[in-house]
Amino acid sequence: MIKILTFGALRKYTNLRMSKQALPTTKNYIDREQLSQIASTCDLWILFAADKITLLAADKGNKRVAGLTVLESPDTHIFQKGLFELRGWIEELELYGLDYNNTHIVFESPEYCIVPEALFSAEKAETIIALQHEFPKFSAVLTNRIQQRDWVNVFAIPQLFVSTVKVIFPQADVCHYAEFMLQAFAIINQKQHDTLYVNIHPTYMDVVYFNGQELSFSNTFKTEADTDIIYFILSVAEQQKINGDKLKLVLTGDVNANGALLSLLKKYVPEVSLYKRDSEFSYPASFREFQDQQYFTSTAVLLCE
C-alpha cells in the first residue's frame, strides 16, 4: 500500500528531519558603518570549506577590512550541498549582495600540490596531484598560476560543487586557499631560518618550510589528535634537516592560545608562536572577539599582492 503525505504532513516530516540535524550558525564581525561607505571599493572573497563558508569584504589598496562573516555547519559536508540550499544559505549572509568591486571564490580542501612553473605541464595535472593525494571520484582538477612566485597550484574539488558555485557566481574568479596561505607565509618568513609554518584545520594540517626564500616543503597531513600534529611536525623537521634545538613554529588556524596543543608543543619545540594580524590594516572592532591566528585561511589574502 502506497501512503500519500498531505502538504501539511510533508512539511511536518521535513521539519522533523531538519530538527535532527545541527543547523548552521552564523557569526558576524562587521563594521556596518564603514561597510556602507566603502563597499564599492572592496573586494569580496567567499571561501568554501567542508564545514564552513566565510565572506571577507576588504579594500586592500587602502588597507581597510569592512567585515568577516562565518557560517559554520559542523554536521554537514558543504561540498555536497545542492544549488538551491547553497544559494539560500549564501543569500542570507549579511555581507552578501552588496555592490563590490570584485568577487572571488576560494576553495579550502587538502587535495593540492604546488609545482614549480618550469616543471609544470597542464596535460599532466591530474597525474601530478594523484601521486600525492587520494581524492574522490568525479573531482575537477584545477590549476592556478601564482605569478609572483613562479608556482603552479594543482588542486581537486568535487566537480558538481564547482559547477554549482559557478552557477551562483558566474563572473567570479576561482582560487584555492593554499595560494594565499603560501604567499602569506613567504612574506612573514622573510629571512627566517629553521621555521615551520603550521596551519591547523579541524581534520588536517598544512606544514610549510622555506629554505631562505625558496619554498622547500609544503604538504597536508590528516590529524585526529594533538599527538598526530606533533609527530608530523617533528618528522618534517627531521626530513628538512632542521636542528631540533633551533626549531621554531608559527601556528595559524584552528588552534587556541589557551589550549592543550600549545602547551604540549612547547615540550618538544624550543620556540612556538601564534600568528599576529597585520597591524597596517584597520579592522572592525569585533575582530577582537577572536584570536589573530583564527580564520587565517580566510584573511591570508590580505597579505598577498
N, C-alpha and C positions, 0 to 999 in steps of 0.2 A: 504494500500500500504506500502510495506517494503522499507525503504530508506537504501541504502548501502553506507557507507562512504569510499571514497578512502583513501589510506595511508596518503596522504598529508592533507586531510581534518581531518582525525583522529588525526594526530599529532597536527594540529592547535587547535582542540577541547580539546585535553589533556592539551596543554599549557595554553589554556584559563582557564580551571578548576584549574590548579595549580596556575595561577596568582591570583586567587581569595582567595587562602589560604596564610596564613603567612608562608613564607619559614623559615626553621630552620636557626638560626645564630650560629656561632662558635666563641669562644674566646680561645686564647692560652696563657698560662703563662708557658713558657718553656725556660730552659737554654739549647739551642741546642748543644753547645759545650760539656757541661757536659753529656748530654744525649748520645751523640755518644761514649763517653768514658766509661760510667758505665751502659749502658742498660742491659748488660748481668748479672749484679749483682742486678738489680732492679726487683721488682715485679710490676705487672700492676693490678690495681683494676678498674674494669669497673662497674660503678653504673648506674642502670636504674631506673628512676623515671617517674611519669606520664607526666612531662613536660620537662624533660632533660635527657641527657646522659653525664656522666663525666668519664674521664680517668685520673687516677693518677699513675705516674711512680715514684717509690721511692726505695731507698736502705735503709731499716730500720736499718739494722745492723750497717751501717756506718753513719746513720742519715743524709742522703742526699736525697733531693727531686729534681728530674730531671725535672718534669713538670706536669701541670694540663691542660687538655683540657675540655671545657664545650660546649656541643651542646644543645641549648635551642629551644624548639618547643612549644611555648605558646598556639597555637591554635589547637594542635594535642595531642591525647592521645597515648603516645608511647607504652603503653601496648597493644594497638590494632593494632600495626604495623605487617605486614606480613614479611616473611623471606627475600624476595628479596629487599624490600625497607629498612628494618632494616640493612641488611648486606651492602647495598650500602652506607648508612649513615656512618656506622662504618668504612668501608674501606677508606673513605675519610678523616678521622680524623688523624691528624699528629702523635699522639702518638701510633697509631695502627700499627701492622705489624712488630715490631722490635723483636729481639731475647731476650725476657725477661726470667728471672729465673722462674717465675711462673705467672699465670694469675688467677685472682679471679673475680667472678661475684657477685655483690652486688645489691639486690633489695631494693628499697625505697618505702614502702607503709605503711599506717597507721594501717593495719589489722595485729596486732601482739599481743602476750601475753607472758609475762615472768613467768615461773613456776619454783619453787624450784625443783631441780632434784629429791630430795627424794619423792616428791609428784607426779612426772610425770609418766604417763602411755601412751605409744605410741598408744595403741588401742583407747584411749580417746582424741587424739589430736584434732580431728575435733570438738568434743563436747566442749572441753575446750575453743577454740577460738570463737565458736559460742555463748557462754554465754556472751562474751564481745563485739563482733563485728558482724555487718551485712556485709557480703561480697558477691560479685557477684556469681551467679551460674557458674558451670564449673571452679571453682578455685581449684588449687592444694594447699593442706595444707601440709606444710613442717616443719621440726623441725631441730634445730641445738643445740648441747650442748655447753655451754660456760664453758669449763673445769675449768678455773681459778676462777670462781665464783660459781660453783655448781648451775648454772641456765640452764634452757632449754627455748629456744625461739621457740614459735609456731607461724607461720605466713602463710598468704594466698596470693597467686599470681595467676592471670589467667593462667589456665592450658596450653592453646595454646601458650601463650607467653613464659612460661617456656620451653616448647618443642622447640620453635623456637630458643631461646637463646642457648639451649644445642646442637642444630644442628651446630650453628656457633662456639661455644666453647665447644667441646665435652669433653675436658680434664680439664676444669676449675672447681674449687670447687664453690659451691653456698652458699652465705651468705646473711644476712639481715642487713640493716644499724643499727637497734636497738642494735645488738650485739656489734658493735664498739662504738656506742653512749654511751651505759650504762657503758661499761668498761672505756671509756674515762672520763665520769662524776665521776665514782668511784675513779679514780686516781686523778682527780682535787679536789675532795671533801676532801680527806684525813680525817682530824678530825673536819671539819667544822660542825657547828650546825645551825639549822634554815635556811637552804639554799635550795631553789628550783632551779632546773636546767630546763630551758625552751628553747626548740629547735623549732624555728618558720619555718613553711613551707608556701607555698602560700595559702593553703586551710585548713590547720590543724596545730596543735602544739603538741609537746610532753612535758609532765611535769613529772619530776623525783625528788624523795626525798629520801635521805639516813638518817636513824636514826643511827648516828655513822657510822660504816662501813657496816651496813646492809641495803639492798635495801628495803625501806618501801613502796614506791609508784612509779608506772610507768604506764602512760596511755596517750592516744591521745584524742584530742578534735577537732571537726570541728569548724572552725572560719570563719567569714565573715567580721568582723570589729574589730578595736582595742579594743572596749568595751567588745567583747567576750573574748579576751585574758585576760583582767583584771579580768573579772568575774570568769573565770575558775581558775586563779592563786589564787585569794582570797578564792575561795571555797576549793581548795586543801589545802591551808594553814590552814583554819579553821578545815577541816576534820582531818588533821595531828596534830592538836593542837599546831601549831606554833604561838607564841605570835606575834601579829601584829606589835608591837614596835621593835621586833628583826628580823623580816623577811628580808631575803636577796635573791636577784635574780641574777643568772648568765645566760645571754642570748646568744644563738647561732643561726646561720641560717639566714633566710631572714629578718633581722632587720638592720636598718640603724642607725649609730651613731648620725646622724643629723636629724633623722625622728621624726614624731609626737608621735609615740608609746613610745619612750624612755622618752620623756618629760611628757607624760600622766602617765606612770607607776610611775615616781618619785613623783607624787602627792599622791599615795596610798601606796608605799613601801619605807621604810626608806633607803634601800641600793640596788641600781641596778647597775650591772656592765656587761660589754661585755667580752666575752671570748678572751683571749690573746693566740696567737700562741706559741707553744713550742719553746723556744729560743735555745734549744740544736740542733735543725735541721738546716741545711743550705737549703735555698730556692732560686729559681730563683729570680732575681731582679724584675721581672714583678709581683711577688706576692704583691708588694707594691701597685698595681693598684686596689686591692680590700681589704676590711677591714677584720681583723683577724677572726671575727665570721662568715663571709660569707663562703659558701661551707663547713661548718663544717661536714655535713654528708659524704662528700667525703674525708675529710682529717682526721677524727677522728681515722681512722685505724692506724695512725702514733703513737698514744699514747698507743696502745694495744700491749700485749705481742705476 
